[in-house]
Amino acid sequence: MTLTKINSVNRNIVFSFPTLSELREHPKSVEIQRYLTEKLSPERYEHVISVQETAVALARCHNADLWKTSLAALLHDVAKWMSDDQLYNAVSLYKIELDPIEKIMPALLHAIVGVKYAIDLFEITDLDILEAIRCHTTGSASMGLTAKLIYVADFAEPKREYKEAAQVRLLAETDLDKAVHTVAQYKIEYLLQYGGIIHPNTINTYNSALVKTRKSNDRINLDVDENA
């Protein structure tokens, strides 16, 4: 079954696969998981599966599309096995135009190439899924719900050993925009601490999520004042 056919009955898919196990047993998921086990290290594959579990759990909290979230999580590191040379060769092959920072930071390229692999290898055409793959490392000011879930889950899945992961997971259950802002903040602080280059998308993610969070807080305060 291609994704086009899946999308045509998308609502039925969501309600037909209420559990994580059932999502993983779908033929499309099995196909992707088989590829990942062949290409990724065991540790990286465990991370992907943990991201999927975390993202799907958060999707339930926010009434998001479980099927899209599951596929995006499985595919977010689909090109992570590639060396720097392989990634740059893929960029050349696909004629991908990189920005100045991407040209000197190969760590960002697996997300970009991953979009092309999702399309070519697994017939993924859903724009929400592709956006989530593309944005999971740097984020984006315009991320949709699926992309936000993967951005947060990639940072906060339980196998991440830093203490901030558990804090972000808990926060994301009730305030996804605040969690996105917090992830961007932690990434910026980490890069500043170690003298790393910060991609503009990460800064834009921080600013955008902060604005959304402040607007939400203003609405809450207004409601409190009106009901006082």
N, C-alpha and C positions, 0 to 999 in steps of 0.2 A: 504494500500500500504506500503510495507516495504521500508526501505531506499535503499536497493539494487536495487529495481525497479526504485526508484526515481533517483538514481545516473545514471542509464542507459539512462535516458533522461534528464540529468542534465541541459544542455544548454536550452532545451525547457522550463524547470521549471523556470529558471531565467527570461526568456523573457515572460513567461506566467503570472508571478506574479510581475509586475513592481511596485506595491504599497505595502506599509507596511500592509494595511488592507487585501489585498489578500493573502499575506504571512501568516498572522495570521489566516485566514479562511481555510487554507489547513487542511485536516483531521489529519495529523500528528501533526501539530501545535496545533490544538484544543485538541487533546488527551493529549499533554504535558501541555497545559495551564490548563486543567481540573485537572490534578494531582497537579500542583503547587498551584492552589487555595485551594485545600484540605489540602495541607501539610505546606505551607509557611504562615507566618503572613502577614496581608494585606500590611504592610510597606515593607516587603521583596519582596512580589509579585510586588508591584509598582516599586521597584528598578529593578527587572528583566525585566519588560516591558519597562522601561526607557533605560536600557542597550540595549535591542533589537532595540529600535527606534534609539538610538545613533549609534550603530554598523552598522545598515543597511544604515543609512545616510552616514556614513564614507565609507562603502563598495562601494557606488555609486561614491564617490570621487576617489576611487582607483581601479575601474573596478574589484572589487572582486565579488565572487560568492554570490549573495544575499540570496539564499536558505540555503547554508551552514552557512553563517553568522547569519541568523535569527535563525536557529535551535541551533547553538552553544550558542547564547545569551540566548535563552529560557532555555537551559539546564545547564548553567554554575553554578547555585546555586541549582541544583536539590536535593542535599543532605544537604542543609543548615539548614533544619528543625531538623536535628538529634542532639541529645545531645552528649557530649564528650564520654560517655560510649557507646552509640549506634554506634558512629563512630569507636571506637576502636574494638567493637564487629564485625562490618562489615569488618574492616581490617583483623581481625582474620579469619572470615568466608571465605573471598575471598583469604586468604593467600597472602596478599599484603606485600611485604618487604619494610619497612620504613627506611629512613636514620636516623642518630642519632638525627637530629633536628626535623624531623617529629614525632619521637617517644615522644618528650616532648612538642610539640606544636600542640594541637588538632585543632587549628584554621586553620591549613593547610590541614586537612584531608578531608574536604568536597569536595575539588577539586579532590582528589585521588579517594575517594569513588564514587563521582559523575560520573566518567568515567564508573565504573562498573554498576551503575544504568542506565546510558544512554544506555548501551549495553543490559542489561537484561530486563529493563522495556519497552524500546522504540525501540529496534532492530537497534540502531545506530551503524554502522560499519565504517563509513567514518572516516579516520584517521585525516583529518584536523579538523573535529568537535571535535573528542576525544582529540586531542592535545590542542585545545582551552579551553576545560573544564579543562583539567589537569593543564594548565599553567596560568590560569587567575589570580591566587593569587601571585605567586612568579615570574612569567615570566620564560623565558628560552632563552639562547643564540641562539638557533636554531629555534625559532618560525617562522612558516609560516605566510602567510598573514592573514588567518582567525584568528589565535591565537593572532596576534598583534592587530587586530581590537577589539577583546573581552577584551584583557588586558587593552587597552586604554579606551574603553567604560565603563568598570566596574569601573574604577577610575574616569572618567570624565563625566558620565551621569548627566543631569541637576538637579537631586534631591540630588546630593552630595552638601553639604553646604559650603565646603571649597572653597576659592577663586581660588585655582589652577585648579579646575575642568573646569571652563570656559576657562581659558588660554590654557589648554591642548586640549580641544575640537576644539578650533580655530586653533591651531597649527597642529592638526592631519588631518585637511582637506587638507593640502598641503604637509606636511612632516611627514609621519607616523613613520619613524625610529626616528626622533627627538622627536616625542611625546612619543614613547616607552622609550627612554632615559630619558626624563623628568619625566615620571611616576616613573621609577625605582629610579631616583635621589630623588624625593619627598619621596618615601617610605623609602629609606635608611636614609635620614635626619630625618624623623619622628621617626624611630626606634632608631636612635642614641640619639635623644633628650630625649626619654623616657626610654632609657636603654633596648630596646628590642633586641631579638636575630634576626640576619639577615641571612636568608637562602642563601647559596651560589648561588642558581639560580638567586636571585635578583641582586647580585653583578655581576654575569656573564651577566645578561640582560643589566645592566648599561654599562658594558665594551663593549659588542658586539654592542649595538646600538650606542655608542659613536664612535667606530671605523667606522661603516657604515656611520655615519653622517659626520665624518671628511673626509672620502674618497669621499663622494658626494660633499662636499665643495671644495676639491682639484680639482675635475673634473670641477666644475663651474669656479674656479679661472684659471684653465688651458685654458678653452674655452675663458675666457675674455682676457687672455694674447695673445692667438693666433689671436684673432680678433682685437686687439688693433692696 
